[in-house]
Amino acid sequence: MDGDFTWIPAMRGDAHDYVWDGALQGVAFNGKELSLDNGRSAPHVHFEVGATPNIIGPLRLLEDMAKSVGGEVSREIHSESEAYDGTLVVPCEADLDLGYTINGVTFSITRTSLLAKELGDGMCATVLVASDYYEVENKWILGEAFCSNFYMAFRSGVEPAVGIAKLRNETTGAKIEYSECRKEGGSDTCNLELLQGPQLYIQKGSEL
C-alpha cells in the first residue's frame, strides 16, 4: 500500500450489499478533463464488486474519449443488454490513462488495466462500457476493472464510507476479505490486517 486510505463518505446500495456511491469531482482521460456537467444531476460514482467486471460511464463521455484516440463506441459488443450502448474500442497501441478525482484525490488506471481484448486490425476492446441511461443519472459504475487496481475498504454502520489506497506497483487482482466490527467496552473495534498484495476488505457491522 502506498500511503493512507482516502475515505469517501458513501451510501450502501439497497439492492446489493456491495454497491456504494460517492461524489465525483472530476474525470480526466489522457490528462484532459471531461465535462461532467449534464445540467440535470451532480456527478457521482458507484463502487461495485463482484457483479460488474467493467467500468460503465455516460455514452456522451465515452464518445468524447473515443474521438480523442481515433477509436469508437462499438454497439456490436454487449449488444445483448439494452442497458448498454456500446463498448469503447481503441487502437491497441493508443496511450490510455483514466483518472477519477474523488474527495480531492485522483485515482488513475492505465492501458494495462483498461484494455480487454484484441479485436483484429490493430483495434482493441476496453473495459469501458457506455450507457446513455447513466448520462441521465450522471454516474459511473466502477467495477472490478477499477477496484482491482487499489486497496479497497468498505465500512458500514452509522457513517458508511469507501476507503481507497494506491498500490506501490501495478500488481492487480483484488481479493475479498471480510472483517467483522463489534462493540467492545463502549467503543467500535474493527481489526483489519493488510496482507501482501492488493486486498479488498468489506467491513460488516450494522450495530456501529
C-alpha angles and dihedrals in degrees: 000000000000108000130320132326118271105222117214119195104239144169123228114237118249096222099047130026093220100052115099131168136207141170117281118213101181149347123208127189115198089343096309118115115234120221107251096178109108094165092240114068142005116266116254142160136230117212108211127180127188103005100057122049094176140062111248122198143163114296093230093058095045089052089054090050091049093052092052093059102031095259137119143219102252117208091192090079119070088006089141090076122067089203091068127069097190148299127273108251119191140171106280092234095049119125108250127187122154121186131186119198110210125168090351096306125102118222113195135191124192138212094280090066096033100055115084108176144335116261099185134257090065095298127123134194115233132209089251115107124188126223126177087199090067090050088067092050092038094224143130125216108218105199131171092302086070103029096051089065094064145041104261130195124183115198121193129188132073093338107032114196143167117229121205127185128178121242123240090231140013096269108135138186117100121225118206117230126176123218122190117215119209140180110251121176093341094307133097116251122195113169113198122178113197109218129201112287131011114331135182117213125195111195111206126192125115091187093071 
